Amino acid sequence: MASSLETTFSREWLRRGALACALWPLSLLFRGLAALRRALYALGVSHAGHLPVPVVVVGNIFIGGTGKTPLTIWLVEALRAAGFRPGVVSRGFGSKDAAPREVGAGSTPAEVGDEPVLIAARTGCPVFVGRARAAAGRALLAAHPEVDVIVTDDGLQHYALARDVEVVLFDGRGVGNGWTLPAGPLREAPSRRRDFTVVNAPELSAALSAAVAPAGVQAGTPWQMRLVGDVAERLGDRSERLSLADLAQRAAPAGQGGGLRVLAAAGIGNPARFFGMLRAAGIAPIELPLPDHHDFKDRPFANIEADFILVTEKDAVKCWQIEELRNDPRIWVVPVSARIDAALADQIVEKLRGRTPA
C-alpha cells in the first residue's frame, strides 16, 4: 500500500490534477510554515549551531532523490584538489543511533545509513552521522582536527546547523507541478534563495533552467550535472569489471530472446534515472524499481531469471551485507561519477575562502 501511495503521489506531483488541486490549500499552509521556520533561524529567534570551519550544505527542495550523494562526492574531491581537507556530515537514513557516530570500515548501512557508507568508501574522508548535524560536525572535528571544511550530505532544511554555502540540486523533473507538499513535491518554494543551483540532467533546457532558478533567485544560472557510468563491477569481487558497451552488445532487448537477459534494479529516489542511463549506454534491461533505501532483506532476485542483475552503488552497500546476494554471480554494480564544470568548484572555493554566510 505504501508503495502504491508513493507511486500515486509521484505521478500527481508532476501535474496539477484533481488530487493536487484538492490538496493545494494545505500546501499553502505548509509553504507558510516552512518560510516561518526559516525566518526564525534567520532572525536568531531559533538558535543555529556554528562550527569553527566553513560548512557547505548539499541539498534539495524536491522530495526524494535528485543525486545528492554523487554531487557530495564530486564536491569533496574538488575541495581536496583545491587544498582543503574536507569531512562529511550526514543524517544517516535508517541509522538506529541518534548520537554522533563515525562511519568506519566496518560500519553497516543499518548502523549509519547507506549513503554515508558509500561516501566514506568513495572519498576516504572522515564521515560522521547524527540527527543533530551541528553535534555531528563538532564530533568530527574533535576526532579529526585536520579537517578544515564540512560538507553536509542533505540537511538543506536542517537550519540548526549554520552554513556558509548552500548548493541546491534538482533533476530533470524540475519543480514538478511547482507546488509544495502535500499538493506538490517541493519542501520549499522554488524562489528560495541559495548560493548555487545544480541540475542533474542529460540536457539543461532554457525552460528547465527557468523553472529551477526563477527570476529573482540569487543563485543565478544553474549548473548542469551529468552522471556518468561506463562499467559494471561484480558485487562479490569489485576488481572484476565489464564495460557497459560490451554488455550492450551481448544483451537481449527487454522481453525478447537472442542474448543475455539483463535486469536493472534500483532502490533510489528516482529509479528512472538509473534505467535511463543504462538505456543511453545501449542496454534495454528489464526494470525493477524499488523503494528508496530498500534493504533487500526480502531477497527480490530469488525468483528472477536473469544472466545479469545491475544495481546502483547505493544498493550495493546493502546487498553486500547479505551473504546470499554477495555470492550471487549475477549481481553487478554500476558506479557513477558526477561531471560538472570545474568553474563551479572554483566559485565555491572562492566563497568559502571569503566565508560569506549563505
N, C-alpha and C positions, 0 to 999 in steps of 0.2 A: 504493500500500500504506500509506504514511504517513497519507494522508487517511482510509483505511478504519479504521486503528487508532485514529485520533483520534475518529472517529465512534463506534466501539465503546465506547471508554472514556468519552466524554462521556455516552453513554446509560447505561452501567453505574454511573457515579458518582452518578447521581440516584436509585439504588435499591440495596438490599442483596441483589443476586442472587448466583448461583453464583460468577461471576468475582470480584466484590468480596469475597465471603466467603473465597475461596481466597487472596486477597492480603492479607487482614486481618492475619495475623501480621507481614508485612513493614511494614504501616502502623504497627504499634506501635513497631517499631524506628525508623522514620522520625520518628514523633512524639517519641520519646525523644531522638533526636539533635538535632532542631530545638530542643527545650526546653533541652538541654545547651548548644548553641551560644549561645542567647540568654542563658543563665545565666552563661556565661564572660565575655560582654561586660558584663553587669550587675555582676559581681563585680570587673571590672577585670583579669581574667586575660588576656583578649584586648583589644587596645587599640582604642578608638574615637576617631576624629579629631574635635576640637571646632572649630567655626568661631566667629569673633567676633561673629556676628549670630545671631538665633534661626533655627531650622530647623523647618519643618513637613513631615512626610512624608505623602504621599497614596499609599496602597497597598491591597492586598487579601490575603486569605489563601485565596481561591477562585482556583484556577489559571485563567488565561485572562482575557478582557476582562469587566470589570464597569462600565466607564465612567469610568476614572480621568482620562483626558485632559479631558473636559468638566468634571469636578469641579475639576481643576487650574486650568483657565481661569477658572472661576467664582471660585475662591479668590483667584487673582491679582487679578482685578478688584475683589473685595471688600476685599482688603488695600489696594489702591491707593485705593479710596474712603475707607478709614479713615485715610489719611495715610501709609501705608508706601510704600516704593519696592522692590517685590519683584523677585527674579530667580529663575530656574528651573534646576534641575539634573536631568539625566536620564541613564540608561544609554545611550540611543540604540540601540534594537534594530537589528541589522544593520550598525551603524557599523563601518567597517574599521579605524579608528584608536582604539587603546586610550587614548592620551594625551588630556587635556582639550582640548576644541575648542569654539569659539563657533559658534553657529548664526547664519549671516548671511543676507542677502537672496539670495545665490546658492547657498546650501547645498542639496544634494540629499538625498533620503531614503537613497540608497546611501551617502552620506558620514556622515550624522549620525542617520539613523532617521526614520521617517515622523511619529511623534508630536511630536518636538521641532520639526520644520519647521512643523507645524500650530500648536503652541503659540506659537511665535515670531510667526507671521503673525497669529494672532488677538489676541494680547495686546500685542505690540510691546515686551515687556520683554526684558532680556538672558536668553539661554538658552545654557547650556553642557552638553555631553555628555562622558562619560568613564566608563570602567569603575570607577574609584575615585571615588566620589561626593565624598569629602572633598577630594580633589585638584581635582576639577572645581569645587567650591564655592570653594576658595581662588583658582583661576584666574579665576573670575567676579568675585570681589571685588577682585582686583588690577586687572582691566580696567575694572570699574565700581564704584569706591569709594563711589558714592552709594547702592548697594543696601544696605538695612538689614534684609532678611528673605529667607531662601532657602526656596523651595518645591521639594520633590523629587517629580517625577512617577514613581511607583513607588519601589521601594527600601525597602519596609517591612522586608524581611528582610536588608537591607544594613546590618548593625549596625556596620560600620566607620565609619559617619558617625553621630555623636551627634545626637540630635534633641530638640527641646523639646516638640513636639506631634505626636501620631500620629492620623491620620484613616484609619479602616479602612472600605473601601467593599465592599458586597455588591450583588447584584441580585436579581431575582425568584426565582432558583434557590436563594436562601438559602444553606444549607451543604451542599446536595446530600444525600448519604446520611450526612453527619456524620463521615465517616472521613477520615484523612489519606492522602496518597499512599503507595503506588500503589492502595490499595483504594478511595479516595475522592478528591474534587477539592481537598482542603484542604492548604495548605502548613504550617499550624499548627492547633492545636486551637481550636474556637470560643470557648473560655474565655480565650483570650489577652487580656491586658489591653491597653487602648488609651485614648486620651483621648476620641475621638468615633467613633460608628458612623453611617454613612450608607448608605441602601438606595436603589438606583436601580431604582424600580418604579412602575408607574402606580397601584397600590394597595398600602398598607402594612397588612397584616392583623396581628392580635394574634399569630397563630401564627408569621408570618414574623419579627416583632419578637423574639419569644421565642427563635427559632432562632438569629438572628444575634447577639443580646445576651443569652445565658442568665443566669440569676440568679447574682449574684456578680461579674459583669464590671463593672469600674469605670466604663465609658463611659456607663452609664445608658440612657435611652430613645433608640432610633435616630431619626435624622432622615431624612425622605423626600426623595429627589431625583427629579425628573421631567426627561426630555429632551424639549425642545420644538423642533419644526421645522415651519414652515408655508410655506416657499417652496423652489423649486428654482432653481438658477443654472446657466446654460450653462457647461460646463467651459472652452470656448475664450474666453468673454467673461463674467466673473462679474457684470458690470453688467446683463446680460440676465436678467430674472427672470420666473418664472411661479409663481403661488400653487398649492399642492398642492390647494386646493379647486377651482380651475379645472381642473387636470389630472384630478382625480377625476371631474368631470362629463363629460370628454371621453374618458376611458379605458375600455377594454373589460375586463370581468372576465377573470381568468386563464383561458386555454384557450378563450375564447369570442370571437366576432366582434362587429361592430357598433360599434367605437370604436377609439381609438388603442391600439396594443399597447405595454404598458409592462413593462419588465424591471427588476428591482431586484437589484443585485449588492453584496455586502458581504464584504470581506476583513478582518473584525474578529473579536475573540474570541468574540462571541455574535451572529452574523448575525441570528438570530431576533428580536432586539430591534429592529433596524432595520426588518425586514419588518413587525413588529407595529406600529411607529409609522406606517408608510405605510398599513396596513390601517385603523388608527384614524382616519386622515385621509380615508378613503373610497376608497383606491386598492387594488385587488386585483392586484398585479403577478405576473408570472412570477418566481419566486425563484431566484437563483443564489448560494448560499453558497460562499464561497471561504476558503482557509486564512488564518488571521490573518497580517497583514503580507505578504499576497500582492503580488508585484512587478509583475504584469500584463504581463510580458515574453512570456507565451505568447499574447497577443492573444485573450483569452477571448470577445470580442464579434464577432470577424471573421465567423463564420458564423451569427450570430444575427439573426433577423428581428424587429426591434422599431422602433417610432417614437420611443420614449423609453427611455433607459437611466439609471436613477437610481443614484448611488453616494454613499458617505459622504465626508465631508471628508478623513478619514484616507486613503481610497483615492484621492481626487482628487489629492493631492500627488504620488502615484506616476504616475497616469495623465497628469498634466501633463508629465512628463519624456519621454513617448513621443509623438513628433510625430503618428503615426497616430491615437492616441487624443485628443490635444489638439485635433485638427482634425475629429474625428468630431462632427457636429452633433447626434447623438442623445444624447450623454452630458451629463447634468445632475447637478449636485452638490446634495445636501440638507444644508445646515449645521444643526446643532442647538446648543442652549444649555441649560445646566443651570438648573433652577428649584428653589431651596431656601429655606426660611425664613431671612430675614435675621438672625434671632436666633442662628443657628449661627455666622455670621461675627462677631457681637458677642462670643460666648463664646470663639472662637478668638483674637480680638484681645485680650480680657481676659487670657487665659492667656499670650499672647506678651509682653504688657507686664509680666507678673509673672515671665516666664521660668522657669516651674516645669518642671523636667525631666520628660519622659514616663517 
